[in-house]
Amino acid sequence: MDGNAKLTKWQSKYYNTACLMNEALIALLDKKEYCFVTVKEICQKAGVNRTTFYLHYETMDDLLAETLQYVGEKMQRQFAEQNITFQRDVQNAPLEELCFITPKYLLPYLQFVKQNKKVYMASFNQPNIMKTPEISQKMYQDIFEPIVARFNVPEKYRKYLLTFYLTGVGNVVMQWVNNNFAESEQEIAQLIMHCVNFGVTTCQTGQNL
């Protein structure tokens, strides 16, 4: 077996073990708060030993960060077909019909967050975990960039707008989670759309900047 084959085998083994521990944490969060979940419980639930856990992670927060990414990847796969449709709509829709975020795409996202609320609640209470530049970059490439390009927003302003909108939308969702989903997904979607769409449609060709 050559070096590349060994590496692939190890990566596959690492991934499968990590998935077991991700799923173990998700299951345990349905029964208790994150601060009460122990490494011992994770290992028992995942069927691994403590040595294996510490081979993958230094702390429980490392596992939580990976589990958040694991859940996010599930969401991306779930919405993959919708994203293709979204990108086609962005390219073909008249400007007057082009919205930055619509219920068609926003509601499934909010519903997914609510379905996985225990992971999101635990993560939002750990500020150091909510650093996901790779997710932000993907959102920029797949969603934000095509829309601001259609509106002829100058390229030099685009990443500033990305930071503004992702921070704003993220904080709205975080507040919704921390408020234990007191409002419906529809209410939060309408709030986000009002804030986001107003900003994008008033930032064409750099005017008012």
SVG drawing of the C-alpha trace seen along z (x, -y; Angstrom):
<svg xmlns="http://www.w3.org/2000/svg" viewBox="-45 -59 49 61">
<polyline fill="none" stroke="black" stroke-width="0.4" points="0.0,0.0 1.5,-3.3 1.5,-6.5 -1.5,-8.1 -3.6,-5.0 -2.6,-4.9 -3.5,-8.6 -6.9,-8.0 -7.6,-5.1 -6.6,-7.1 -8.7,-10.1 -11.7,-7.8 -11.3,-6.2 -10.9,-9.7 -14.1,-10.9 -16.1,-7.9 -15.0,-8.2 -15.6,-11.9 -19.1,-11.4 -19.8,-8.9 -18.7,-11.5 -20.7,-14.3 -23.8,-12.2 -23.1,-11.2 -23.0,-14.9 -26.2,-15.7 -28.0,-12.8 -26.7,-13.9 -27.8,-17.5 -31.3,-16.3 -31.1,-15.0 -29.1,-17.7 -27.4,-21.1 -24.0,-21.2 -22.2,-22.2 -23.2,-18.9 -22.1,-16.7 -18.8,-14.8 -16.1,-13.3 -16.9,-10.0 -20.5,-10.1 -19.4,-11.0 -17.0,-8.1 -19.7,-5.7 -22.3,-6.9 -19.9,-6.8 -18.3,-3.5 -14.7,-4.9 -12.2,-5.3 -10.9,-8.5 -7.6,-8.1 -9.5,-8.3 -11.4,-11.3 -8.2,-13.2 -6.6,-12.1 -9.3,-14.1 -10.0,-17.0 -8.2,-18.9 -11.5,-20.0 -15.2,-19.5 -15.5,-22.9 -13.4,-21.5 -16.0,-18.7 -18.9,-21.2 -17.2,-23.3 -16.8,-20.3 -20.4,-19.2 -21.7,-22.6 -19.7,-22.3 -21.1,-18.7 -24.6,-19.9 -23.9,-22.8 -22.6,-20.4 -25.8,-18.3 -27.8,-21.5 -25.7,-22.3 -26.3,-18.8 -30.0,-19.1 -30.2,-22.4 -27.9,-21.6 -30.6,-21.3 -32.3,-24.5 -29.0,-26.4 -28.8,-25.4 -32.3,-26.7 -31.5,-29.8 -28.4,-30.6 -30.4,-30.2 -33.1,-32.5 -30.6,-35.1 -29.2,-35.1 -32.6,-35.2 -34.9,-37.2 -35.7,-40.8 -34.1,-43.2 -37.4,-44.3 -38.2,-40.7 -34.7,-39.9 -34.7,-39.8 -31.7,-39.1 -33.4,-36.6 -36.9,-35.1 -39.1,-32.8 -38.4,-30.0 -34.8,-29.8 -34.9,-31.5 -37.6,-29.4 -36.0,-26.0 -32.8,-27.4 -34.7,-28.7 -36.6,-25.4 -33.3,-23.5 -31.9,-25.7 -35.0,-25.0 -34.8,-21.3 -31.2,-21.3 -31.8,-23.8 -29.8,-22.1 -26.5,-22.2 -27.1,-25.9 -28.1,-26.9 -24.9,-25.3 -22.8,-26.9 -24.2,-30.4 -23.4,-30.3 -19.8,-29.7 -18.6,-32.8 -15.3,-31.3 -17.0,-28.6 -19.0,-31.0 -16.0,-31.7 -16.8,-30.1 -14.9,-31.9 -15.3,-29.0 -19.1,-29.1 -19.1,-32.9 -16.9,-32.5 -19.2,-29.9 -22.3,-32.1 -20.4,-35.0 -19.6,-33.0 -23.0,-31.2 -25.5,-33.8 -24.2,-37.2 -21.8,-37.8 -24.2,-36.8 -26.9,-39.2 -24.7,-42.3 -23.2,-41.7 -26.6,-41.9 -27.2,-45.2 -23.9,-46.5 -22.6,-47.2 -18.9,-48.2 -16.6,-45.3 -14.6,-47.2 -17.7,-47.5 -18.9,-44.0 -17.0,-42.4 -18.0,-45.2 -21.6,-44.5 -21.0,-40.8 -19.6,-41.4 -22.6,-43.7 -25.3,-41.4 -23.8,-38.1 -23.2,-39.7 -26.7,-41.1 -28.5,-38.0 -26.4,-35.8 -27.1,-38.0 -30.9,-38.0 -30.8,-34.2 -28.7,-34.0 -31.1,-36.2 -34.0,-34.1 -32.3,-30.9 -31.4,-32.5 -35.0,-33.6 -36.0,-30.0 -37.7,-30.4 -40.4,-32.6 -41.3,-33.9 -42.3,-31.8 -39.9,-31.1 -42.2,-33.2 -41.9,-36.2 -38.1,-36.0 -37.9,-35.5 -40.0,-38.7 -37.8,-40.6 -34.6,-39.5 -36.0,-40.1 -37.1,-43.6 -33.6,-44.5 -31.5,-42.8 -33.5,-43.6 -33.8,-47.3 -30.0,-47.6 -29.1,-45.8 -31.6,-47.6 -30.4,-51.0 -26.7,-50.3 -26.7,-50.2 -23.7,-51.6 -22.2,-53.0 -24.7,-55.7 -25.4,-57.0 -22.1,-55.4"/>
</svg>
